């Protein structure tokens, strides 16, 4: 008789699956937040690495190449993960209006917003991009009230106003800004303006998705947004800069970095987030997601050595206060809806909007 019982080969995978199923949802969310929060700093860092390895006098890891190749890598992953949703039965259930909504969201959230944010990263500190991107949640709430007729509680409204004030302080208190542009009587840096414009595009895309795409499977939504967004971005970049702008898109040095980037940000990060989102409450997911900007600022300091300025400290504190007040409102509304037997309406895309830029 053997000293140790011989277990069937299938027992270990089964035990591992049971162990994974016992992990609370918020653990997955907290593991995803450092990955998403550091994505902007990592993006800037790998472009700096590329600047140290020029190919024929050009940076192979330019922001345009990072966005284009990163989107292609993400698209391959999305197609592999969600391929079962792409069947005749599912596609025929999507109406013409929903297809139009998918196209508009892909252009706004898959092409324009990432392009503007990446351009902002090349012109202004990462911390500025992170803080100014916090314009998206209050703007989305304002558009929800105006266009969708949603009713929000006083905490959500107050939080949105405070966060908006924090964004304004971050812009107006900047000591010096490169590429100054006059906007409505104010002198605003080009990078700051692009970061705000990217947040506006994402906010409008969220509203359109909320109104027209709630019945479209998330896999199809994400795949169309990434695929069509990549095509639109490529066409716009070629129109603005010419085909020579993507001369190094096949560089092995670029692809080896983007495969690692996509594996961490897209595969691991998104998988952890999706798993946690499915088994966690709306309030928990929203609360955990609100820490992404904080992690992003910390990552900018640790990875890039960016020390926050006085304007960023003041604006950041006010923005975080607004986010906290907004989360109090969301939690209150969620509990009230549950008490009367109504399911909360917040979607994954809305919650992700509160997190800011999450990489490709």
N, C-alpha and C positions, 0 to 999 in steps of 0.2 A: 504494500500500500504506500503510495507516494506521500512524502512529508507535507507537500503543499498541493491542494486540489488544483487540477487543471481546469481553468475556466474556458468556456467556449470563446471563439474568436470574436463573436458579436457582442460579448458582454461589455468590453471596454468602450466601444462607441456608444452603446446604449447608456452606460453609466455616465459617460462624458456629456451626452445630450441631456440627461436628467439633471446633471450638475449645472449645466449652462441655463437650463430652464428655471432653476431656482434662484438665479442671480436677479436681484431687484432691478426694475427698469431704470431707476435713477443712476445706478452704477454705470450702465452703458452711456447715459447722457453725459455724466461727468467725465468719462473717458474720451468722449467725442469733443468736448468743449476745448481742451488744450490743442487738439489738432486743428479745429476750425479757427480758434482765436489767433493762432500763430501763423495762419496762412499768408497774411499780408506781409509780415516780416520775412517769412521764408521766401516769398516771391521776390521781394527786393534783394534778399541775400543771394539767390541763385543768379540773378541778373548781374550782381557785382562779381560773382565768380566767373561768369562769362566774359566780363570786361577784362579779366586777367588772363583770358585765353582767346585772344582775338584770332579770327580766321580771315586771312587776306585783308587785315585792317578793319574787320567788322566783328561786332559782338554776336556770336551765334545764339546766345540766350537773351535776345532783346525781348522787350515786353510784348511786342506783336507776335514773335515766334512762340513765346511762352503761352500766350492766350490761344493761339491757333493750334499748336501741337497738343497743349494740355486739353483743349476741347476735343480733339480727335481721340486722345487716350480715354477721356471720360466717356465719349460716345461709344467706343468699343465695349467699355465696361457696362454701360447702361443697356446696350443691345443684348449683351450676354445675360444680364440679370433679369431683364424684363421681356425677353423674347416670347414668352408664352402669352403675353398680353396682345402681341401683334398677330391676331388671327382675324379671319374674315368676319366672324360673328361679332367680335368686339368693335372692329372698325366701322361696320355698317350701323352700329348703334350711336355713333358720334354724328350729330347733326351738322348741317352746313354752317350754322352760326357758331357752333363750338369749334369747327375747323378754322374759321376766321379768327376766333379768339386765340386759338393755339398759335396761329401765325403771328398775330400782333404781340402776344406775350413773348414769343421766341425772338422777335426783333428787339423788343424793349429789354427783356431780362437776359436774353441769350447773346445779344450782339452789342447794343448801345451801352447798357449799364456796365458790363465787364470792360468794354473798351474805354469808357470814360474813367472808370476806377483804376485801371492799369495805367492810363495816361497820367492820372493824378498821382499815382505812386512814383512816377518818374520825375514829378515836379515839386512835390511837397513831402514833408516827413510822414511816415506811416501813421504816427499818432494823430496827425491832423485828419488823414483819410478815415481813420477809425471813428474819431469823434464826430466829424461832419456827416458821416454815414448814418449817425443816430437821428438825422432828420427824417429818415424813412418811417419809423413807427408813428410819430405824431402826425405826419402828413397823411399816412394811410388811414389813421383814425378820423382825421378831418374829412378826407374824401369819402370815407364810409358813411359819415353822418350826412354829408351833402348829396352824394350820388346814390347811396343805397338806403338812405333813411334809417340807419341803425340808431338805436338809443343806447347811449353809454352813461355810466354813472359818473358822479362828480370826481371820483378819484382818477379815473381814466382821463377825463378831460383836463384836470389839473396837472396830471403827470405829463400829458402831451404838451401843455403850455410851458411847463418848467423845462422840459427837454428841448423845446424849440428855442427858448431863451438861452439855454446853455450852448446850443449850436451857434447862435448869433454872437454870444460872447467869445467863443473860440475864434470866430472870424474877425471880429472887430478889434479884439485886443492883441492880435498878432503884431509883434514889434516890426518885423520886416518880412516882406513876402516877395518872392521872385515873380517876374512876368506879371506885374500889376495890371489889372483891367478895371475900368470904371463901370460900376453896376449900380444903377438907381442912386447915383450921387455918392456911393461908397467906393473905396479903392480895395479891390479884392484880388488875391493872387489867382493865377490861371489854374493852378493845381487844386486850390480850395474850391473854385467854381466848378471844376470838373467832378470833384468828389460829391458836391451837392447835386449836380445834374444827374450823376449816376444814381443817387438815392431817390431822386424824383422819378426817374425811369422805373426803378424797382417798385416804387410805391404805386405808380399807375398800373404796372403789370400785375401787382397783387390784387388791386381792385377789379381789374378785368377778369382775372382768374377766379376771384371770389364770386363774381356775378354770373359768369358764363361757363366756367370749367369745373364746377363742383362735382359733376357726374362723370367727368373724364378720368379714366384710371391714371394714377400718379405716374406709373411707369411710362405710359404713352406721352403724358404731359412733359416729363423730364427729358425723354428721348427727343421729342420734336423740338423742344426749346434748345437743347444742346446741339442737335444736328443742323437745324435750320439757322440757328444763331451763328454757328461756325461759318456756314456758307455766306450769310449776310455780312458778317464781320470781314471775311476774306475779300468779298467784292468791294466793300467800302474802303478797306485798306489799300487794295490795288488801285482803286479810283483816285485815292488821295496821294499815294506815295509811289505807285507803279509796281510792276512785278519784281523789280530788283529788291524790293523791301523784304521779300521772302526767299532770297537767294540761299540762305543758310538753313532753310527749314528741314533739309534732309541731313544735317550735320549729326554724326553719331554722338558727339559730345552733348548736343542739345537733347537728343532723344534719351540718352542714358539718365540725364537728370530729370526729364519730364516723366519717364516711366516710374522712377522712384517717387516723384512728387504726386503723380496720379494714384499710385498704389496707396500712399499714406492718406492723402486728402480725400480722394474719391472713393476708393474701395474700403479702406479700414474706417476712415472717419464717417463716411455716409452710412456704412453698414452698422456701425455702433449706434449712430443717431437714429436710424430707422428702427432698429431693434428696440431701443429705449422708448422711442415715440409710441410704438404700437402697444407697449405694456405699461405705460405710465399715464398719469392723469394729465389733463391739459394744464392745470395750474403748476404741477411739478415741472413739466416740460418747459413752460414759459419762464418759470423762475430760473431754472438751470441755464436756459439759453441767454438770459440777461447778463450772465457773467462773461460771455464771449468777448465783449469790448474790453473788459478789465484784463483778461488774459492776453488780448492783443496788444495792449499798451505795455504790459509786463514783458511780452515777447519782443517787442520793438526795442526795449531797453536791454534785454539779455542778449539778443541775437545781433542787433545793429548798433547798440550803444547809444540809442536815442534817449536823451534826458528830457523829460517833459518841461516845456516852458511855462512861464507864469500864466499865459493865456490858456494853455492846455490844462493846467491844474484847475484854474477857476471854471472854465467851461466844462471840463470833465466832471468835476464835483457836482455842478448844477445838472448836467445831463444824467448822471447816475442817480441823483435824487429824483429826477423826473421819471426815469425808468422804474425806480422803486415804487413811486406813487402809482404808476401805471399797473405794476404787477399786483399791488394791493387791490386796485379796481378790478382787474381780471379775476383774481381769486374770489372777490366778493360776488361778482356777476356769475361766476361758475357755480359757486355754492347756492346762490339764489335760484338759478335755473334747475339745478339738481333737486332742490327742495320741492319744486313744483312739477318735477318729472319731465323736464325739457332737457334735451341733450345740448351741450354747448356747441357753438358753431365755429369756433376757431379752427382753422385748418393748419396743416404743417407749414404751408407756404407763409401764412401770416406770422407764425411763431418764428420761423427762420428769418423773416424780415426784421424782427427785433434783435437778431444776433449780428447783423451786419454781413460784410463780405466773408464768404466761407471758402475762398479759393475758387478754382475752376468749376 
